[in-house]
């Protein structure tokens, strides 16, 4: 069985700027992984490469042994750090849209989550606050039975009370064959759910380690360790 | 998947087009009735003026809306934040472009139909219709007796092809402009405008070059109707069709290539 995600000598340049250089990375199945790094470190570039929104300048990236394309998009569920939903749709229209395009979309699960977060499926997006829209996006993304969930800043705009529910949702919705990759600055908030972390800086990977190893070796939390490594 | 894209695209655009079409259709009998009443007292004479103005404005809206909305929809859904959703659907970029193009064509043709129906409804009377039929049948008779029928058939088929291809060309030019725009400039709208001008300049140069052989052949065409028709049916139209197909393949290819390899969502 091919690894879930494999990058070898992966590089991405924008003109003269190198966003990612020579990344070698393998992600296994059944993990929740934090992709941690300061602003401009290359997190979003890596995520866009995984989703086929960018093409590598050098090296390769494989998901289940295949380069990003129609096949990989079926098994990768992606939450961008943008509001990508159009304002005129109602929540229930969006659910139908996802059901139409993704065979692995579980509509019932989506309705359950909407109910838990008190979001009315008949509301249209334009009446919603930014935080509520983020919740709707996250519900759509987590209601798919995907192999790889890629969440770019999933809890940034959401209030702390909903954060806990969302993190719970993330943990309870993935199965042993799927992996969740979370990019975030809010390390303290997600630390407890992570199995593994990747530290990324200036387009290079500094560290890939299990959370337990960091705690054992460094004797501190990931949050504290991150602050030490990236001290300005 | 293409079918689902088309269905979704139709839904997303129908909410603009259908109300617009409805307004134009509803205004037709109202305008006609207002004009039919005739003699308005001086103080009420503004009524027919305003109604006719609104009616004409609605037809102009229908005529121009399709191309504006075609541009707007493509821009919004493919290269702004909505692009994050569209480009991560498990759908090829060919299907995306094709679905947009098909829906754009459906609306273009429907807006022609709406305008045709509305204008016919505005001016239709039994007398005018029979006059029109008379004129048309005379023209048909005249053409039939002067031009060989196989030439005529070819001529008509080619014209139909040119019209159909013409429906696709404009959207494809705008699609390619928008795709080029987000590659060459941070300001996507400015970039798209530049992209549009680049495409226009290149296509102008190509058509000037192609006009040379057309002109040379055209010089030898005699005045007779058969010779003129044969010039169009056997030479000019086939070149036009080939050129249109060739242009469309290139425009489609540019857009497709950029979405696959050079996508630049902020």
Interface residues (C-beta under 8 A of the other chain):
Chain A: X48 X51 X52 X53 X54 X55 X70 X71 X73 X74 X76 X78 X80 X82 X83 X84 X85 X86 X88 X97 X100 X101 X102
Chain B: X1 X4 X7 X8 X12 X15 X76 X77 X81 X82 X83 X84 X85 X87 X88 X89 X90 X91 X92 X260 X261 X262 X263 X265
